[in-house]
């Protein structure tokens, strides 16, 4: 069982806001990647810092993901079976999608 964690995100006035992240309610986060994708490792680090569990999917090994989520730029970020981002999202935008 994944425990609840708090993390801080910047808000418009430049201050940090602590957010309660209930990871047990999140169904699935997947990073769609390609071999040698440097932006993918940036996204992985961002999710690691936010303590968000995720799965890395190499689309060259699982081309069926491209049929479901046609991306032209890696990484693709799938949240709850919906392609939410391609490329590296801003942390604030990512946080909003995960809540």
Jmol script that loads the backbone (N, CA, C; Angstrom):
load data "model"
ATOM      1  N   UNK A   1       0.836  -1.169   0.000  1.00  0.00           N
ATOM      2  CA  UNK A   1       0.000   0.000   0.000  1.00  0.00           C
ATOM      3  C   UNK A   1       0.888   1.243   0.000  1.00  0.00           C
ATOM      4  N   UNK A   2       0.558   2.211  -0.849  1.00  0.00           N
ATOM      5  CA  UNK A   2       1.305   3.455  -0.923  1.00  0.00           C
ATOM      6  C   UNK A   2       0.720   4.428   0.082  1.00  0.00           C
ATOM      7  N   UNK A   3       1.582   5.081   0.824  1.00  0.00           N
ATOM      8  CA  UNK A   3       1.125   6.020   1.840  1.00  0.00           C
ATOM      9  C   UNK A   3       0.913   7.403   1.244  1.00  0.00           C
ATOM     10  N   UNK A   4       0.132   8.214   1.952  1.00  0.00           N
ATOM     11  CA  UNK A   4      -0.033   9.605   1.571  1.00  0.00           C
ATOM     12  C   UNK A   4       1.277  10.341   1.815  1.00  0.00           C
ATOM     13  N   UNK A   5       1.596  11.266   0.933  1.00  0.00           N
ATOM     14  CA  UNK A   5       2.777  12.102   1.113  1.00  0.00           C
ATOM     15  C   UNK A   5       2.406  13.543   0.815  1.00  0.00           C
ATOM     16  N   UNK A   6       3.161  14.452   1.384  1.00  0.00           N
ATOM     17  CA  UNK A   6       2.998  15.866   1.088  1.00  0.00           C
ATOM     18  C   UNK A   6       4.156  16.295   0.211  1.00  0.00           C
ATOM     19  N   UNK A   7       3.921  17.271  -0.660  1.00  0.00           N
ATOM     20  CA  UNK A   7       5.012  17.881  -1.374  1.00  0.00           C
ATOM     21  C   UNK A   7       4.672  19.336  -1.620  1.00  0.00           C
ATOM     22  N   UNK A   8       5.695  20.131  -1.862  1.00  0.00           N
ATOM     23  CA  UNK A   8       5.499  21.566  -2.040  1.00  0.00           C
ATOM     24  C   UNK A   8       5.583  21.919  -3.514  1.00  0.00           C
ATOM     25  N   UNK A   9       4.703  22.819  -3.953  1.00  0.00           N
ATOM     26  CA  UNK A   9       4.732  23.319  -5.325  1.00  0.00           C
ATOM     27  C   UNK A   9       4.683  24.837  -5.277  1.00  0.00           C
ATOM     28  N   UNK A  10       5.347  25.488  -6.251  1.00  0.00           N
ATOM     29  CA  UNK A  10       5.275  26.945  -6.284  1.00  0.00           C
ATOM     30  C   UNK A  10       3.887  27.403  -6.725  1.00  0.00           C
ATOM     31  N   UNK A  11       3.413  28.493  -6.170  1.00  0.00           N
ATOM     32  CA  UNK A  11       2.133  29.077  -6.577  1.00  0.00           C
ATOM     33  C   UNK A  11       2.397  30.460  -7.145  1.00  0.00           C
ATOM     34  N   UNK A  12       1.365  31.098  -7.680  1.00  0.00           N
ATOM     35  CA  UNK A  12       1.499  32.341  -8.433  1.00  0.00           C
ATOM     36  C   UNK A  12       2.239  33.443  -7.686  1.00  0.00           C
ATOM     37  N   UNK A  13       2.057  33.555  -6.391  1.00  0.00           N
ATOM     38  CA  UNK A  13       2.690  34.646  -5.651  1.00  0.00           C
ATOM     39  C   UNK A  13       4.143  34.343  -5.262  1.00  0.00           C
ATOM     40  N   UNK A  14       4.685  33.242  -5.762  1.00  0.00           N
ATOM     41  CA  UNK A  14       6.071  32.889  -5.499  1.00  0.00           C
ATOM     42  C   UNK A  14       6.287  32.072  -4.240  1.00  0.00           C
ATOM     43  N   UNK A  15       5.248  31.842  -3.468  1.00  0.00           N
ATOM     44  CA  UNK A  15       5.357  31.040  -2.261  1.00  0.00           C
ATOM     45  C   UNK A  15       5.145  29.565  -2.591  1.00  0.00           C
ATOM     46  N   UNK A  16       5.491  28.746  -1.653  1.00  0.00           N
ATOM     47  CA  UNK A  16       5.268  27.309  -1.817  1.00  0.00           C
ATOM     48  C   UNK A  16       3.978  26.916  -1.120  1.00  0.00           C
ATOM     49  N   UNK A  17       3.252  26.008  -1.738  1.00  0.00           N
ATOM     50  CA  UNK A  17       2.026  25.490  -1.152  1.00  0.00           C
ATOM     51  C   UNK A  17       2.222  23.994  -0.943  1.00  0.00           C
ATOM     52  N   UNK A  18       1.916  23.530   0.266  1.00  0.00           N
ATOM     53  CA  UNK A  18       2.018  22.096   0.543  1.00  0.00           C
ATOM     54  C   UNK A  18       0.741  21.420   0.059  1.00  0.00           C
ATOM     55  N   UNK A  19       0.918  20.352  -0.660  1.00  0.00           N
ATOM     56  CA  UNK A  19      -0.220  19.626  -1.223  1.00  0.00           C
ATOM     57  C   UNK A  19      -0.208  18.212  -0.683  1.00  0.00           C
ATOM     58  N   UNK A  20      -1.354  17.767  -0.238  1.00  0.00           N
ATOM     59  CA  UNK A  20      -1.518  16.385   0.208  1.00  0.00           C
ATOM     60  C   UNK A  20      -1.729  15.540  -1.043  1.00  0.00           C
ATOM     61  N   UNK A  21      -0.858  14.611  -1.248  1.00  0.00           N
ATOM     62  CA  UNK A  21      -0.922  13.774  -2.426  1.00  0.00           C
ATOM     63  C   UNK A  21      -1.368  12.379  -2.007  1.00  0.00           C
ATOM     64  N   UNK A  22      -2.567  12.001  -2.367  1.00  0.00           N
ATOM     65  CA  UNK A  22      -3.083  10.689  -2.018  1.00  0.00           C
ATOM     66  C   UNK A  22      -2.754   9.729  -3.155  1.00  0.00           C
ATOM     67  N   UNK A  23      -1.589   9.109  -3.057  1.00  0.00           N
ATOM     68  CA  UNK A  23      -1.123   8.246  -4.127  1.00  0.00           C
ATOM     69  C   UNK A  23      -1.944   6.975  -4.267  1.00  0.00           C
ATOM     70  N   UNK A  24      -2.611   6.565  -3.213  1.00  0.00           N
ATOM     71  CA  UNK A  24      -3.373   5.326  -3.295  1.00  0.00           C
ATOM     72  C   UNK A  24      -4.594   5.474  -4.196  1.00  0.00           C
ATOM     73  N   UNK A  25      -5.041   6.711  -4.447  1.00  0.00           N
ATOM     74  CA  UNK A  25      -6.194   6.908  -5.317  1.00  0.00           C
ATOM     75  C   UNK A  25      -5.810   7.035  -6.784  1.00  0.00           C
ATOM     76  N   UNK A  26      -4.535   7.246  -7.081  1.00  0.00           N
ATOM     77  CA  UNK A  26      -4.084   7.399  -8.446  1.00  0.00           C
ATOM     78  C   UNK A  26      -4.042   6.023  -9.107  1.00  0.00           C
ATOM     79  N   UNK A  27      -4.641   5.893 -10.269  1.00  0.00           N
ATOM     80  CA  UNK A  27      -4.680   4.576 -10.871  1.00  0.00           C
ATOM     81  C   UNK A  27      -3.420   4.228 -11.638  1.00  0.00           C
ATOM     82  N   UNK A  28      -2.927   5.142 -12.490  1.00  0.00           N
ATOM     83  CA  UNK A  28      -1.769   4.758 -13.290  1.00  0.00           C
ATOM     84  C   UNK A  28      -1.093   5.982 -13.905  1.00  0.00           C
ATOM     85  N   UNK A  29       0.234   6.008 -13.837  1.00  0.00           N
ATOM     86  CA  UNK A  29       1.037   7.016 -14.517  1.00  0.00           C
ATOM     87  C   UNK A  29       2.067   6.268 -15.350  1.00  0.00           C
ATOM     88  N   UNK A  30       2.129   6.604 -16.651  1.00  0.00           N
ATOM     89  CA  UNK A  30       3.069   5.943 -17.556  1.00  0.00           C
ATOM     90  C   UNK A  30       3.845   6.992 -18.341  1.00  0.00           C
ATOM     91  N   UNK A  31       5.144   6.746 -18.500  1.00  0.00           N
ATOM     92  CA  UNK A  31       5.983   7.582 -19.345  1.00  0.00           C
ATOM     93  C   UNK A  31       6.246   6.792 -20.624  1.00  0.00           C
ATOM     94  N   UNK A  32       5.847   7.365 -21.754  1.00  0.00           N
ATOM     95  CA  UNK A  32       6.127   6.744 -23.046  1.00  0.00           C
ATOM     96  C   UNK A  32       7.464   7.293 -23.526  1.00  0.00           C
ATOM     97  N   UNK A  33       8.411   6.405 -23.747  1.00  0.00           N
ATOM     98  CA  UNK A  33       9.778   6.812 -24.028  1.00  0.00           C
ATOM     99  C   UNK A  33      10.334   6.117 -25.268  1.00  0.00           C
ATOM    100  N   UNK A  34      11.489   6.587 -25.698  1.00  0.00           N
ATOM    101  CA  UNK A  34      12.250   5.968 -26.781  1.00  0.00           C
ATOM    102  C   UNK A  34      13.691   5.811 -26.283  1.00  0.00           C
ATOM    103  N   UNK A  35      14.456   4.920 -26.901  1.00  0.00           N
ATOM    104  CA  UNK A  35      15.846   4.749 -26.464  1.00  0.00           C
ATOM    105  C   UNK A  35      16.629   6.060 -26.571  1.00  0.00           C
ATOM    106  N   UNK A  36      17.392   6.365 -25.539  1.00  0.00           N
ATOM    107  CA  UNK A  36      18.241   7.544 -25.540  1.00  0.00           C
ATOM    108  C   UNK A  36      17.524   8.864 -25.329  1.00  0.00           C
ATOM    109  N   UNK A  37      16.282   8.833 -24.885  1.00  0.00           N
ATOM    110  CA  UNK A  37      15.499  10.057 -24.684  1.00  0.00           C
ATOM    111  C   UNK A  37      15.977  10.769 -23.424  1.00  0.00           C
ATOM    112  N   UNK A  38      16.638  11.918 -23.587  1.00  0.00           N
ATOM    113  CA  UNK A  38      17.137  12.650 -22.424  1.00  0.00           C
ATOM    114  C   UNK A  38      16.011  13.382 -21.694  1.00  0.00           C
ATOM    115  N   UNK A  39      14.996  13.857 -22.426  1.00  0.00           N
ATOM    116  CA  UNK A  39      13.863  14.512 -21.772  1.00  0.00           C
ATOM    117  C   UNK A  39      13.077  13.535 -20.904  1.00  0.00           C
ATOM    118  N   UNK A  40      13.109  12.269 -21.268  1.00  0.00           N
ATOM    119  CA  UNK A  40      12.389  11.257 -20.489  1.00  0.00           C
ATOM    120  C   UNK A  40      12.993  11.132 -19.096  1.00  0.00           C
ATOM    121  N   UNK A  41      14.321  11.186 -19.007  1.00  0.00           N
ATOM    122  CA  UNK A  41      14.955  11.085 -17.692  1.00  0.00           C
ATOM    123  C   UNK A  41      14.663  12.327 -16.851  1.00  0.00           C
ATOM    124  N   UNK A  42      14.487  13.487 -17.489  1.00  0.00           N
ATOM    125  CA  UNK A  42      14.113  14.699 -16.760  1.00  0.00           C
ATOM    126  C   UNK A  42      12.726  14.517 -16.148  1.00  0.00           C
ATOM    127  N   UNK A  43      11.800  13.964 -16.934  1.00  0.00           N
ATOM    128  CA  UNK A  43      10.447  13.726 -16.432  1.00  0.00           C
ATOM    129  C   UNK A  43      10.448  12.680 -15.321  1.00  0.00           C
ATOM    130  N   UNK A  44      11.240  11.634 -15.474  1.00  0.00           N
ATOM    131  CA  UNK A  44      11.347  10.619 -14.424  1.00  0.00           C
ATOM    132  C   UNK A  44      11.850  11.243 -13.118  1.00  0.00           C
ATOM    133  N   UNK A  45      12.861  12.102 -13.212  1.00  0.00           N
ATOM    134  CA  UNK A  45      13.391  12.757 -12.021  1.00  0.00           C
ATOM    135  C   UNK A  45      12.331  13.638 -11.364  1.00  0.00           C
ATOM    136  N   UNK A  46      11.549  14.340 -12.181  1.00  0.00           N
ATOM    137  CA  UNK A  46      10.483  15.194 -11.656  1.00  0.00           C
ATOM    138  C   UNK A  46       9.456  14.360 -10.883  1.00  0.00           C
ATOM    139  N   UNK A  47       9.039  13.240 -11.455  1.00  0.00           N
ATOM    140  CA  UNK A  47       8.069  12.369 -10.789  1.00  0.00           C
ATOM    141  C   UNK A  47       8.662  11.741  -9.531  1.00  0.00           C
ATOM    142  N   UNK A  48       9.939  11.376  -9.587  1.00  0.00           N
ATOM    143  CA  UNK A  48      10.606  10.818  -8.408  1.00  0.00           C
ATOM    144  C   UNK A  48      10.618  11.834  -7.268  1.00  0.00           C
ATOM    145  N   UNK A  49      10.943  13.091  -7.586  1.00  0.00           N
ATOM    146  CA  UNK A  49      10.974  14.139  -6.562  1.00  0.00           C
ATOM    147  C   UNK A  49       9.591  14.366  -5.957  1.00  0.00           C
ATOM    148  N   UNK A  50       8.550  14.180  -6.775  1.00  0.00           N
ATOM    149  CA  UNK A  50       7.180  14.360  -6.298  1.00  0.00           C
ATOM    150  C   UNK A  50       6.644  13.091  -5.634  1.00  0.00           C
ATOM    151  N   UNK A  51       7.465  12.034  -5.632  1.00  0.00           N
ATOM    152  CA  UNK A  51       7.089  10.737  -5.058  1.00  0.00           C
ATOM    153  C   UNK A  51       5.848  10.150  -5.738  1.00  0.00           C
ATOM    154  N   UNK A  52       5.804  10.285  -7.067  1.00  0.00           N
ATOM    155  CA  UNK A  52       4.710   9.752  -7.869  1.00  0.00           C
ATOM    156  C   UNK A  52       5.189   8.446  -8.502  1.00  0.00           C
ATOM    157  N   UNK A  53       4.539   7.335  -8.215  1.00  0.00           N
ATOM    158  CA  UNK A  53       4.937   6.076  -8.864  1.00  0.00           C
ATOM    159  C   UNK A  53       4.537   6.094 -10.337  1.00  0.00           C
ATOM    160  N   UNK A  54       5.377   5.512 -11.182  1.00  0.00           N
ATOM    161  CA  UNK A  54       5.122   5.505 -12.617  1.00  0.00           C
ATOM    162  C   UNK A  54       5.738   4.264 -13.243  1.00  0.00           C
ATOM    163  N   UNK A  55       5.327   4.017 -14.476  1.00  0.00           N
ATOM    164  CA  UNK A  55       5.877   2.918 -15.252  1.00  0.00           C
ATOM    165  C   UNK A  55       6.464   3.516 -16.527  1.00  0.00           C
ATOM    166  N   UNK A  56       7.642   3.051 -16.929  1.00  0.00           N
ATOM    167  CA  UNK A  56       8.279   3.511 -18.158  1.00  0.00           C
ATOM    168  C   UNK A  56       7.967   2.505 -19.259  1.00  0.00           C
ATOM    169  N   UNK A  57       7.427   3.012 -20.373  1.00  0.00           N
ATOM    170  CA  UNK A  57       7.074   2.175 -21.520  1.00  0.00           C
ATOM    171  C   UNK A  57       7.926   2.586 -22.709  1.00  0.00           C
ATOM    172  N   UNK A  58       8.775   1.679 -23.198  1.00  0.00           N
ATOM    173  CA  UNK A  58       9.560   1.936 -24.407  1.00  0.00           C
ATOM    174  C   UNK A  58       8.663   1.632 -25.609  1.00  0.00           C
ATOM    175  N   UNK A  59       8.279   2.680 -26.334  1.00  0.00           N
ATOM    176  CA  UNK A  59       7.317   2.491 -27.431  1.00  0.00           C
ATOM    177  C   UNK A  59       7.927   1.767 -28.626  1.00  0.00           C
ATOM    178  N   UNK A  60       9.261   1.648 -28.664  1.00  0.00           N
ATOM    179  CA  UNK A  60       9.862   0.857 -29.739  1.00  0.00           C
ATOM    180  C   UNK A  60       9.688  -0.634 -29.472  1.00  0.00           C
ATOM    181  N   UNK A  61       9.507  -0.992 -28.202  1.00  0.00           N
ATOM    182  CA  UNK A  61       9.270  -2.382 -27.836  1.00  0.00           C
ATOM    183  C   UNK A  61       7.785  -2.708 -27.734  1.00  0.00           C
ATOM    184  N   UNK A  62       6.961  -1.690 -27.551  1.00  0.00           N
ATOM    185  CA  UNK A  62       5.511  -1.878 -27.428  1.00  0.00           C
ATOM    186  C   UNK A  62       4.797  -0.893 -28.352  1.00  0.00           C
ATOM    187  N   UNK A  63       4.856  -1.135 -29.666  1.00  0.00           N
ATOM    188  CA  UNK A  63       4.270  -0.192 -30.623  1.00  0.00           C
ATOM    189  C   UNK A  63       2.747  -0.051 -30.505  1.00  0.00           C
ATOM    190  N   UNK A  64       2.105  -0.960 -29.803  1.00  0.00           N
ATOM    191  CA  UNK A  64       0.659  -0.840 -29.601  1.00  0.00           C
ATOM    192  C   UNK A  64       0.305   0.429 -28.817  1.00  0.00           C
ATOM    193  N   UNK A  65       1.261   0.924 -28.035  1.00  0.00           N
ATOM    194  CA  UNK A  65       1.024   2.183 -27.326  1.00  0.00           C
ATOM    195  C   UNK A  65       0.907   3.352 -28.293  1.00  0.00           C
ATOM    196  N   UNK A  66       1.635   3.295 -29.409  1.00  0.00           N
ATOM    197  CA  UNK A  66       1.536   4.360 -30.411  1.00  0.00           C
ATOM    198  C   UNK A  66       0.183   4.364 -31.103  1.00  0.00           C
ATOM    199  N   UNK A  67      -0.428   3.205 -31.223  1.00  0.00           N
ATOM    200  CA  UNK A  67      -1.771   3.142 -31.802  1.00  0.00           C
ATOM    201  C   UNK A  67      -2.778   3.813 -30.880  1.00  0.00           C
ATOM    202  N   UNK A  68      -2.614   3.600 -29.592  1.00  0.00           N
ATOM    203  CA  UNK A  68      -3.542   4.175 -28.620  1.00  0.00           C
ATOM    204  C   UNK A  68      -3.222   5.635 -28.314  1.00  0.00           C
ATOM    205  N   UNK A  69      -1.926   5.954 -28.227  1.00  0.00           N
ATOM    206  CA  UNK A  69      -1.481   7.304 -27.889  1.00  0.00           C
ATOM    207  C   UNK A  69      -0.489   7.773 -28.957  1.00  0.00           C
ATOM    208  N   UNK A  70      -0.960   8.304 -30.065  1.00  0.00           N
ATOM    209  CA  UNK A  70      -0.048   8.704 -31.147  1.00  0.00           C
ATOM    210  C   UNK A  70       0.776   9.935 -30.760  1.00  0.00           C
ATOM    211  N   UNK A  71       2.015   9.704 -30.350  1.00  0.00           N
ATOM    212  CA  UNK A  71       2.892  10.808 -29.980  1.00  0.00           C
ATOM    213  C   UNK A  71       3.966  10.949 -31.055  1.00  0.00           C
ATOM    214  N   UNK A  72       4.426  12.177 -31.245  1.00  0.00           N
ATOM    215  CA  UNK A  72       5.490  12.447 -32.202  1.00  0.00           C
ATOM    216  C   UNK A  72       6.745  12.944 -31.495  1.00  0.00           C
ATOM    217  N   UNK A  73       6.626  13.193 -30.205  1.00  0.00           N
ATOM    218  CA  UNK A  73       7.735  13.663 -29.380  1.00  0.00           C
ATOM    219  C   UNK A  73       7.719  12.891 -28.067  1.00  0.00           C
ATOM    220  N   UNK A  74       8.887  12.424 -27.657  1.00  0.00           N
ATOM    221  CA  UNK A  74       8.992  11.764 -26.366  1.00  0.00           C
ATOM    222  C   UNK A  74       9.540  12.766 -25.361  1.00  0.00           C
ATOM    223  N   UNK A  75       9.147  12.667 -24.124  1.00  0.00           N
ATOM    224  CA  UNK A  75       8.251  11.659 -23.565  1.00  0.00           C
ATOM    225  C   UNK A  75       6.787  12.021 -23.765  1.00  0.00           C
ATOM    226  N   UNK A  76       5.982  10.980 -23.701  1.00  0.00           N
ATOM    227  CA  UNK A  76       4.547  11.168 -23.573  1.00  0.00           C
ATOM    228  C   UNK A  76       4.186  10.777 -22.150  1.00  0.00           C
ATOM    229  N   UNK A  77       3.312  11.536 -21.535  1.00  0.00           N
ATOM    230  CA  UNK A  77       2.911  11.217 -20.165  1.00  0.00           C
ATOM    231  C   UNK A  77       1.437  10.853 -20.154  1.00  0.00           C
ATOM    232  N   UNK A  78       1.166   9.633 -19.771  1.00  0.00           N
ATOM    233  CA  UNK A  78      -0.195   9.103 -19.722  1.00  0.00           C
ATOM    234  C   UNK A  78      -0.602   9.016 -18.255  1.00  0.00           C
ATOM    235  N   UNK A  79      -1.727   9.654 -17.924  1.00  0.00           N
ATOM    236  CA  UNK A  79      -2.254   9.616 -16.563  1.00  0.00           C
ATOM    237  C   UNK A  79      -3.656   9.040 -16.631  1.00  0.00           C
ATOM    238  N   UNK A  80      -3.864   7.957 -15.907  1.00  0.00           N
ATOM    239  CA  UNK A  80      -5.167   7.289 -15.882  1.00  0.00           C
ATOM    240  C   UNK A  80      -5.665   6.988 -17.292  1.00  0.00           C
ATOM    241  N   UNK A  81      -4.767   6.419 -18.103  1.00  0.00           N
ATOM    242  CA  UNK A  81      -5.075   5.971 -19.468  1.00  0.00           C
ATOM    243  C   UNK A  81      -5.450   7.101 -20.421  1.00  0.00           C
ATOM    244  N   UNK A  82      -4.979   8.325 -20.142  1.00  0.00           N
ATOM    245  CA  UNK A  82      -5.217   9.458 -21.032  1.00  0.00           C
ATOM    246  C   UNK A  82      -3.891  10.178 -21.264  1.00  0.00           C
ATOM    247  N   UNK A  83      -3.550  10.407 -22.534  1.00  0.00           N
ATOM    248  CA  UNK A  83      -2.332  11.140 -22.846  1.00  0.00           C
ATOM    249  C   UNK A  83      -2.524  12.586 -22.419  1.00  0.00           C
ATOM    250  N   UNK A  84      -1.774  13.014 -21.414  1.00  0.00           N
ATOM    251  CA  UNK A  84      -1.930  14.355 -20.853  1.00  0.00           C
ATOM    252  C   UNK A  84      -0.870  15.324 -21.351  1.00  0.00           C
ATOM    253  N   UNK A  85       0.357  14.835 -21.592  1.00  0.00           N
ATOM    254  CA  UNK A  85       1.450  15.712 -22.006  1.00  0.00           C
ATOM    255  C   UNK A  85       2.347  15.002 -23.000  1.00  0.00           C
ATOM    256  N   UNK A  86       2.945  15.785 -23.891  1.00  0.00           N
ATOM    257  CA  UNK A  86       4.111  15.340 -24.655  1.00  0.00           C
ATOM    258  C   UNK A  86       5.206  16.348 -24.354  1.00  0.00           C
ATOM    259  N   UNK A  87       6.423  15.856 -24.246  1.00  0.00           N
ATOM    260  CA  UNK A  87       7.503  16.719 -23.794  1.00  0.00           C
ATOM    261  C   UNK A  87       7.482  16.811 -22.280  1.00  0.00           C
ATOM    262  N   UNK A  88       8.187  17.789 -21.751  1.00  0.00           N
ATOM    263  CA  UNK A  88       8.283  17.951 -20.300  1.00  0.00           C
ATOM    264  C   UNK A  88       7.277  19.005 -19.855  1.00  0.00           C
ATOM    265  N   UNK A  89       6.312  18.608 -19.028  1.00  0.00           N
ATOM    266  CA  UNK A  89       5.331  19.595 -18.550  1.00  0.00           C
ATOM    267  C   UNK A  89       5.931  20.482 -17.464  1.00  0.00           C
ATOM    268  N   UNK A  90       5.328  21.642 -17.270  1.00  0.00           N
ATOM    269  CA  UNK A  90       5.692  22.470 -16.130  1.00  0.00           C
ATOM    270  C   UNK A  90       5.202  21.765 -14.876  1.00  0.00           C
ATOM    271  N   UNK A  91       5.945  21.894 -13.807  1.00  0.00           N
ATOM    272  CA  UNK A  91       5.604  21.186 -12.574  1.00  0.00           C
ATOM    273  C   UNK A  91       4.196  21.550 -12.080  1.00  0.00           C
ATOM    274  N   UNK A  92       3.817  22.814 -12.232  1.00  0.00           N
ATOM    275  CA  UNK A  92       2.488  23.248 -11.791  1.00  0.00           C
ATOM    276  C   UNK A  92       1.381  22.571 -12.599  1.00  0.00           C
ATOM    277  N   UNK A  93       1.600  22.470 -13.924  1.00  0.00           N
ATOM    278  CA  UNK A  93       0.617  21.812 -14.795  1.00  0.00           C
ATOM    279  C   UNK A  93       0.514  20.326 -14.466  1.00  0.00           C
ATOM    280  N   UNK A  94       1.645  19.699 -14.221  1.00  0.00           N
ATOM    281  CA  UNK A  94       1.686  18.290 -13.867  1.00  0.00           C
ATOM    282  C   UNK A  94       0.947  18.064 -12.544  1.00  0.00           C
ATOM    283  N   UNK A  95       1.221  18.906 -11.576  1.00  0.00           N
ATOM    284  CA  UNK A  95       0.568  18.795 -10.275  1.00  0.00           C
ATOM    285  C   UNK A  95      -0.948  18.896 -10.427  1.00  0.00           C
ATOM    286  N   UNK A  96      -1.413  19.837 -11.242  1.00  0.00           N
ATOM    287  CA  UNK A  96      -2.847  20.025 -11.448  1.00  0.00           C
ATOM    288  C   UNK A  96      -3.479  18.773 -12.053  1.00  0.00           C
ATOM    289  N   UNK A  97      -2.804  18.142 -12.990  1.00  0.00           N
ATOM    290  CA  UNK A  97      -3.349  16.931 -13.627  1.00  0.00           C
ATOM    291  C   UNK A  97      -3.359  15.750 -12.671  1.00  0.00           C
ATOM    292  N   UNK A  98      -2.420  15.717 -11.743  1.00  0.00           N
ATOM    293  CA  UNK A  98      -2.329  14.591 -10.810  1.00  0.00           C
ATOM    294  C   UNK A  98      -3.293  14.692  -9.647  1.00  0.00           C
ATOM    295  N   UNK A  99      -3.857  15.863  -9.414  1.00  0.00           N
ATOM    296  CA  UNK A  99      -4.779  16.039  -8.292  1.00  0.00           C
ATOM    297  C   UNK A  99      -6.185  15.654  -8.676  1.00  0.00           C
TER     298      UNK A  99
END
end "model"
wireframe off; spacefill off
backbone 0.3
color backbone group
